[in-house]
């Protein structure tokens, strides 16, 4: 693992920060394509991504600090570790919603357009967690692909499940699925597919993660993930109730008054 990629004029360039910057750039590019595909102005794409990034970082950090209030603060407010993905999801969603509202983009449409870019960005970010060795490891294992992180931000010499790698691969698989479904589902339905796939992925990975069980053998991230998957399932159930022709028109037709936007 390589928490520090290189030094530039005495400044350490960290893999964690580079991964987040790359995730934002790729997500912005993908969101621009989605805006153009729906005949919307692509200019707000990176503003929306920055809003989601800032809101996500703040939400993830604040939730982590609240969750660990009274405990040792090894991951302070400005550290590059100590985040919760569900706090980030809530904070990022709030940031994007505020900007989308100003730009006149309906929430359902915004959620659908953001689904695939968000999955790709999450996967890239998890690869950054793997390189940084940020402590989001799995349980000890003797499987052939087990890893140790002796020089990680949170070092360990044990052979453990590379949980961030599992999450990255599942996120990229979800992104591929969403790309295949982009013309078959309405924007809310597409976000529903994102919520189900990402929620269930985290539930599965959490079985080899180092988190405490809280209810019926499930960890807190699993409970949040099941809630996310339930929201997605409800959106997909709603999608199935739509007539096929109506569903396809909603997926492909631009919102009224936006045709010709550049």
N, C-alpha and C positions, 0 to 999 in steps of 0.2 A: 504494500500500500504506500501511497505517496501523498501525505497531507499537503506538503509544499511542492509545487511543480518546479519552480525555479525562483531565483532572486533577480530583481531588476533594480539596479541602483541602490542596493541595500534593502529594497522592499520585497517581502516574501509574497509571491503569488500563490495563493492556496487553491488546491483542487476543488474545495467546497465552493468557494466564491466563483471560480471559473465555470463550474457546472451550472450554477444558478444563472449566471449571465448567459451562457449558451442556451439554457432552457428558455429564458425570456426571449432571446433572439429567434429561436426556432418557433416558439409559440406565436410570436408576433407575425412572422412570415406566414405561418399556416392560417392565422386568423385573417390576415389580409386576403388570402386566397378565398376564404369562406365568405368574406364580405363582398368581394367581387362576384363570386358565384351567385350570390343572392341579389345582385344589382344594387349593392349599397356602397357608399363611399368608404374605401379602404383606409383612408387617412387616420381614423381614430384607433386603428388596430394596436399600435404600440402604446398609446395612452391607456387603453384598456388593460393591456398586459402589465404595464407599470403599476396601475392601480391595483390589479390583482396581486402583483408581486409584493408591493408594500403592505397591502392589507393582509396578505397571507403570512408574511414574516411577523408582523405585529400580532396577528391573531394566534399564530403558532407559539410565539414566545410568551405572550401573556397567559395563554392557557397552560403552558408548561409551568410557568412560575406560580400560577394559582394552584395547580395540581400538586406542586411540591412545596407549598408554603410551609414554613417551619422546619424544613429539612435542610441538608447541606446544599449550598448554592454553588456547585461546581460549574454550572452553566448559567452565568450571569446574563444580564440584559443584553450585553454587547458581544457575548461569545458566539462562536460559529457552530455550536451544538446546543442541544436542549430545546427541541421543538416538538410539537405534536401536530400530526398531519391533519387531524379533524379540526383543531383550532385554526390551522392555516386555511382549511377549506372554507370555514365560516367567515374568517376575516377577508380572504380573497374574494369570496362571493359578494360580500358587502361592498368592497372597493369597486369591483366591476359593475355591480348594480348601480352605484351612484353615478359612475361615468356614463354607462349606457343610458340611464334615464336622461341625463343632460343631452345626449346625442339623439334622443328620440328612438332608441332601439327597444322594442318590447322585451320584457324579461324572458319569456319563453323562447323567443327567437335567439336572444343573446346566449341563453344556456345551451341551446342546440349547437350554435356556431362554435362555442368555446369547448365543447365536449372533447373532440379529438385533439385539438392543440393542448388542452389541459392534460390529457393522458400521456402525450408525448413528453411534455415538459416534466411531468411527475417522474417518468422513467429516467430522463436525463438527470434530474435532481437526485434520484436514488443512486445512480452511478457515482455521483459526486460524494454521497454519503459513504459509499463503499471505498472510494479512493482515500477519503479523509480518515476512515476508521473512526467514525463519530460515536461509536458505542451502540448503534442500533443493530447489534449482532443477534444471531440465533443461539440456541442451546448447543452445548458440546455434542459433537458427532464424529464418527470415524469414517464417514462417507468419502469417496475419492475426491470430491470437489470441496471438501471442508477447507476453511481458511483460518489463519491466525493473523492478528493485527498488532505485532509487538511495537510498531512505531506509529500506531494510530493516535488520533487525538485523545481517544480513550483506549489505551493499550491493553491487549490481552495476548498471552502466549498460548492459550488453549485453542485447539482446533474446533471451530464452531460452524454452524450453518451460516453461509453468507446471505443473510436475510435481505439486505438491500438489493443484492443481485436478483434474488427471486422476485422482489417487488418490481424491479425495473423490467424484467422480462415479461411479467404479467401485464404491466402497464403498456408496453409496446404491443403485446398481443391484443389488448383492449383497443388500442388506437387503430390497429389494422381492422378489427371488427367494425369499429365505428366508421372508418373510411368506406368499408363495403356497404354499410347501411345508410350512408348519407343521403341517397336518393330514394330510399324506401320508407323512411320514417319522417314524420314531422319533427321540427326542432325540439318540442318537449319530449317526444318519443325517443329522439336521439340522446337527449340528456338522461332519460330513463335508462337506456341501455348502458350509458356510461356509469350511472350510479350503481346499477346491479353488478356490472362486471368489476368495477373498482372496489365496491363494498365487499363482494364475496372473495375477491383476491386477497384483500387485507385480512379477512376472517381466516382464510386458509394459511397465510404466512404467519399469522399470529400464533399458531400452534407450535411454531419452533422459535418464537421470539422470547426474550427475557423480560416479560411483564407479569405482574402479579394478577392472579385470578380475583375477581370481585363478586360475581354472581354465577351460580350454577356452572362453575368451571370455566367461565368465560372472562376474558380480560376487558378492561374498559375500552381499549381500541376496538375489540370485537363487537361490543355493544353498540358503539357509534357506527361501526361499519354495517351491522345488521340494520340499523335505523336508516342508513343511507340506501342500502339495497331495498328496503321496504318502500322508500319513497320512489325509487326507480321502478319497482314492480308496479306500483300504483299508476305511474305515468305510462308504462307499457300496457297495462290493462285498459287504461283510457284510450290508448292508441288502437287497440284491437276493436274497440266499440265503434270507431270511425268507419265509415264506408270506404272501401279501397280507393275509389276514385277521389273522394274528398281528401283522404290521407295523402295520396300522391300529389294532388294540387297544392296542399299545404307544404309539402316537402320541397316542391320545385318552384312555386310561384313567389316572386318578390312581394314584399308588403306594398299596399296601395300607395301610389304617389312616389315610389322610389325608382321606377324604371328610368334608365338612362343616367343614373348617378354614376360618377367616376371617382 
